[in-house]
Amino acid sequence: MDLDIIIFGATSFVGQLTALYLRETYPDLKLGLAGRSQEKLEALGIEAPLIIADANDPADMDFLAEHARVVISTVGPYTRYGAHLIMACAERGTDYVNLCGEAPFIRQMIDQYQATAHETGARIVQACGFDSVPSDIGMYELSRQAEEPFTKVTMVVTDLKGGLSGGTIASMKESLAAQENPDTAIHGKYSLCPDPASEANPGGQKDMDIDRTPEGWAGPFFMAGFNTRIVRRSNSLLDHQYGRELRYTERQKTGSKLAAIALAAGLGVAFKAVTTDGPWQRLIPQPGTGPSEKSQEAGHFTTVHHGITTTGKHWATTFRGNEDPGYKGTAKFLGEAAMTLLATPDHTAGGILTPASGLGAPYIARLRAAGFTISSRKLV
């Protein structure tokens, strides 16, 4: 059994959407579907080889890595279920993508498997969901168009409508809990960079803050704590092409200063509630659940990266999608990331990579073809 792509976690909410997207968009693709339950895999009704595999069985994970050119994993929380598969792919030289938004886990994978993946040529590309494709690819495209380094970039979420699945919330809970554990917590704005101590830190990069941006008043974006670290890792892996002393932040447009203050206060309470036991936990969606088809169709998002270059020029890059960013949008992000790796076997060296450093311009072309708008303009 030699397959182009295997989706591990094909019966998960996002896994199903990704499988359907790839089968419908690329009917000739040699696609395999993997998961723990034969019954659930068969119920998908997708014509593809079915593979029974357990995330905590190293032999099962090695089988997936051996029989695919690219593995997509939607099985989270990755802190619990992700390490064996990344190890197998790193050791076998198999390309891999996931939608991990758990910074402590990514740091662990960097420390344990960066050297192995680099040696075998395995491209392990993480964070290929809504966190952090618009952030990372938007920054990459901004830099590509400006062709000079930046001193400051602020990504502003100007429009966002979409639901959260139980799996996404479970991963957020796992990541927040890991940050509260002194044995697993990572600290610092550059904690995902290859050598955090060597990075310049110009300051002014608070995640939980409010700002008056070119889009108006904005409060903190709830994914900023993770996204900003992915962007900084990309900058480091790309030889600091964004700017060695870049100040990078993310905000969500609110319209007024009062609303920005309220958003900042509300996010603090929400993050605490996710990790604290109580009756409200019954209101949180459980893993395997997600928004309805109608809700997904009604979803949309727009992000704008505003950057000031070292010579004072003002550039802006807009990234827009017309579907729920966390689900149908993420299915496209994941699927096209895997297709990019499949189509460009020699594009980058192996390692623990980011969307920008591992996929780059070929990925942008595929995202545009998939219906996303990614455009840049010089303002001053």
C-alpha positions in Angstrom: 0.0 0.0 0.0 1.7 3.2 -1.3 -0.4 6.3 -0.9 0.1 10.0 -1.6 -1.6 11.2 1.5 -3.0 9.5 4.6 -5.4 11.5 6.9 -5.0 10.2 10.5 -8.1 11.2 12.4 -10.3 11.1 9.3 -13.4 10.6 11.5 -12.8 13.8 13.5 -14.8 16.8 12.6 -12.0 18.6 10.7 -10.7 15.2 9.5 -14.0 14.5 7.7 -14.1 17.9 6.1 -10.4 17.5 4.9 -11.1 14.1 3.5 -14.1 15.3 1.6 -12.3 18.3 0.3 -9.3 16.3 -1.0 -11.5 13.6 -2.6 -13.7 16.1 -4.3 -10.9 18.5 -5.4 -8.3 15.8 -6.4 -10.3 12.7 -7.5 -7.1 10.9 -8.7 -5.2 11.4 -5.5 -4.1 8.2 -3.8 -5.8 9.0 -0.5 -5.9 6.8 2.6 -8.1 7.3 5.7 -6.9 6.2 9.2 -8.5 6.2 12.6 -9.3 4.0 15.6 -12.7 2.7 14.5 -13.4 0.6 11.3 -17.1 1.3 11.7 -16.7 5.1 11.8 -14.3 5.1 8.9 -16.7 3.0 6.8 -19.5 5.4 7.8 -17.7 8.3 6.0 -18.6 6.7 2.7 -15.4 8.0 1.0 -13.8 5.6 -1.5 -10.3 5.1 -0.1 -8.2 2.5 1.7 -9.1 2.4 5.4 -6.4 1.9 8.1 -7.0 1.1 11.8 -4.4 2.9 13.9 -4.0 4.0 17.5 -2.1 7.2 18.2 -0.4 5.7 21.2 0.9 2.6 19.3 4.3 3.4 17.8 4.0 0.4 15.4 0.7 1.8 14.0 2.2 5.3 13.6 5.3 3.8 11.8 2.9 2.0 9.4 1.3 5.3 8.4 4.7 7.0 7.9 6.0 4.0 5.9 3.0 3.9 3.5 2.4 7.6 2.7 4.3 10.4 1.1 2.5 12.9 3.3 0.6 12.3 6.5 -2.1 14.7 7.8 -2.9 14.5 11.5 -6.1 16.0 13.0 -5.8 13.9 16.2 -5.5 16.2 19.2 -4.8 17.3 21.7 -1.3 16.8 20.2 0.3 16.9 23.6 -1.5 13.6 24.4 -1.7 12.0 20.9 0.8 13.6 18.6 4.4 12.6 19.5 4.6 9.0 18.2 3.5 10.0 14.7 5.9 12.9 14.4 8.7 10.6 15.6 7.8 8.0 12.9 7.6 10.6 10.1 10.8 12.3 11.2 12.7 8.9 11.3 11.3 7.7 7.9 11.7 11.0 6.1 7.9 11.3 5.5 6.4 14.7 5.2 3.7 15.7 7.7 1.2 18.4 8.5 -1.1 19.1 11.4 -3.3 21.9 12.8 -1.6 22.0 16.2 -2.0 25.2 18.2 -0.2 23.9 21.3 3.0 25.9 21.8 4.5 23.6 24.5 4.1 20.6 22.3 5.7 22.3 19.3 8.7 23.3 21.5 9.0 19.6 22.6 9.0 18.4 19.0 11.6 21.0 18.0 13.9 19.8 20.8 13.4 16.1 20.1 13.0 15.7 16.4 14.4 18.8 14.6 17.8 17.2 14.0 16.3 13.8 12.9 13.9 15.5 10.5 16.6 17.6 9.0 18.8 14.6 8.5 16.1 12.4 6.8 14.5 15.3 4.9 11.1 15.0 6.6 9.2 18.3 6.5 7.2 18.5 9.6 4.8 21.4 9.1 2.7 22.3 12.1 0.1 25.0 12.8 -1.7 24.6 9.4 -5.1 25.6 10.7 -6.7 29.0 11.3 -3.9 29.1 13.8 -1.7 30.0 12.2 -2.0 30.1 8.4 -3.5 33.6 8.0 -1.0 35.0 10.4 2.1 33.2 9.1 1.3 33.3 5.4 0.0 36.9 5.6 3.3 38.0 7.1 5.3 36.0 4.6 3.4 37.6 1.7 3.8 41.1 3.2 7.5 40.6 3.3 7.6 39.0 -0.2 5.9 42.1 -1.7 7.8 44.8 0.2 11.2 43.2 -0.4 12.7 44.9 2.6 12.7 44.3 6.4 10.1 45.7 8.8 10.4 47.5 12.1 6.7 46.9 13.1 3.9 44.7 11.9 0.4 44.5 13.4 -2.0 41.9 12.1 -5.6 43.0 12.6 -8.6 40.6 12.4 -11.1 42.9 10.9 -13.9 40.4 10.2 -14.5 37.0 11.9 -17.5 34.7 12.0 -17.2 31.0 12.8 -17.8 28.4 15.4 -15.5 26.3 17.7 -15.5 22.5 17.8 -15.1 20.4 20.9 -11.7 19.3 19.5 -10.4 22.9 19.2 -11.5 23.7 22.7 -9.9 20.5 24.1 -6.6 21.5 22.5 -6.9 25.1 23.8 -7.5 23.6 27.3 -4.5 21.3 27.0 -2.2 24.1 25.9 -3.4 26.4 28.6 -3.0 23.7 31.2 0.6 22.9 29.9 1.4 26.6 30.4 0.3 26.4 34.0 2.6 23.4 34.7 6.2 24.4 35.5 7.5 21.2 33.9 5.9 21.9 30.5 5.4 25.7 30.3 7.4 27.7 27.8 8.1 31.4 28.4 9.1 34.3 26.2 8.0 35.8 22.9 10.7 33.9 21.0 10.1 30.5 22.8 9.6 28.6 19.5 12.6 30.1 17.7 15.6 27.8 17.1 17.7 29.7 19.7 15.4 32.0 21.7 18.4 33.5 23.6 19.9 34.8 20.4 16.9 36.7 19.2 16.7 40.5 19.5 13.7 41.6 21.6 12.7 45.2 20.8 9.8 45.2 23.2 6.3 46.5 22.6 4.9 43.0 21.7 2.2 42.5 24.4 -0.5 39.9 23.4 -3.2 41.1 25.9 -3.2 44.8 25.0 -5.3 47.3 23.1 -4.1 49.6 20.3 -5.3 52.2 17.9 -4.4 50.5 14.6 -4.8 51.6 11.0 -8.1 49.7 11.1 -9.3 51.6 14.2 -9.4 50.6 17.9 -8.6 46.9 18.5 -8.3 44.6 21.4 -6.3 41.4 21.9 -6.9 38.5 19.4 -7.5 35.3 21.3 -5.1 33.3 19.1 -2.3 35.9 19.3 -0.3 34.1 22.0 0.3 31.2 19.7 0.3 32.9 16.3 2.9 35.5 17.2 5.4 32.8 18.3 4.8 30.9 15.0 5.5 34.0 13.0 8.7 34.7 15.0 9.9 31.2 14.4 9.3 31.6 10.6 11.3 34.9 10.7 14.2 33.1 12.4 14.0 30.1 10.0 13.9 32.5 7.0 17.1 34.2 8.1 15.2 37.1 9.6 13.9 38.3 6.2 11.0 40.1 8.0 13.5 42.1 10.1 15.9 41.2 12.9 14.3 43.7 15.3 10.7 43.3 14.1 7.9 44.0 16.6 5.0 41.8 15.7 1.6 41.9 17.3 -2.0 40.7 16.6 -5.2 42.5 17.4 -9.0 42.1 16.8 -10.9 45.2 15.5 -13.5 46.4 18.0 -14.4 49.9 16.6 -14.2 51.7 20.0 -11.7 52.0 22.8 -14.3 50.9 25.3 -15.0 47.8 23.3 -11.3 47.0 23.1 -11.0 47.3 26.9 -14.0 45.0 27.4 -12.6 42.4 24.9 -9.3 42.3 26.9 -11.1 41.8 30.2 -13.5 39.2 28.7 -10.7 37.1 27.2 -8.9 36.9 30.5 -12.1 35.5 32.1 -12.7 33.1 29.2 -9.2 31.6 29.3 -9.5 31.0 33.0 -12.9 29.4 32.6 -11.6 26.9 30.0 -9.1 25.5 32.4 -11.1 25.6 35.6 -13.5 22.9 36.6 -17.1 24.0 37.2 -20.7 23.6 36.0 -19.9 25.8 32.9 -17.8 22.9 31.5 -21.1 21.2 30.5 -21.7 24.1 28.2 -18.4 23.6 26.3 -18.7 21.5 23.1 -17.2 18.0 23.4 -14.5 16.6 21.0 -16.0 15.3 17.8 -18.7 18.0 17.6 -18.7 21.2 15.6 -20.8 23.8 13.9 -23.6 22.9 11.6 -23.3 22.9 7.8 -25.4 26.1 7.7 -23.1 27.8 10.3 -20.0 26.8 8.3 -21.4 28.2 5.1 -22.2 31.5 6.9 -18.7 31.8 8.3 -16.0 34.2 7.0 -12.8 36.0 8.0 -10.5 38.8 7.0 -7.1 39.7 8.4 -4.9 42.6 7.5 -1.2 42.8 8.2 -0.1 46.4 8.4 3.7 46.9 8.3 6.2 49.7 8.5 9.5 49.0 6.8 12.9 50.1 7.9 12.8 52.9 5.3 9.3 54.1 6.5 7.1 52.6 3.8 3.7 51.3 4.9 2.5 48.0 3.3 -0.7 46.1 3.9 -1.6 42.5 3.1 -5.2 41.3 3.2 -6.1 37.6 3.7 -9.8 36.8 3.2 -11.9 33.6 3.3 -15.6 33.1 2.6 -16.2 30.1 4.8 -15.9 29.2 8.5 -12.2 29.6 9.1 -11.9 26.9 11.8 -13.6 24.2 9.7 -14.2 24.4 6.0 -11.4 26.9 5.9 -9.1 24.8 7.9 -9.9 21.7 5.7 -8.6 23.7 2.8 -5.6 25.0 4.7 -4.6 21.4 5.7 -5.4 19.8 2.4 -3.5 22.3 0.3 -0.6 22.2 2.7 -0.3 18.5 2.1 -0.7 19.0 -1.6 2.0 21.6 -1.6 4.4 19.1 0.1 3.4 16.4 -2.4 4.0 18.7 -5.4 7.3 20.2 -4.2 9.5 17.4 -2.8 12.6 19.5 -3.0 11.2 22.9 -2.0 12.8 23.1 1.5 15.1 21.1 3.7 13.6 18.9 6.4 12.9 20.0 9.9 10.2 21.1 12.3 8.8 23.9 10.1 6.0 26.5 9.9 3.6 27.2 7.1 5.7 30.1 5.8 9.1 28.4 6.1 8.0 25.0 4.9 5.4 25.8 2.2 6.0 29.4 1.1 5.0 30.8 -2.3 3.8 27.5 -3.8 1.3 27.3 -0.9 0.1 30.8 -1.5 -0.7 29.9 -5.1 -2.7 26.9 -4.0 -4.6 28.9 -1.4 -5.6 31.5 -4.0 -6.7 28.7 -6.4 -8.8 27.3 -3.5 -10.7 30.5 -3.2 -8.8 32.6 -0.6 -8.0 36.2 -1.4 -4.4 37.2 -0.5 -3.4 40.6 -1.8 -0.9 43.3 -0.9 -0.7 47.1 -1.5 1.7 49.9 -0.7 -0.1 52.6 1.3 2.7 55.2 1.8 
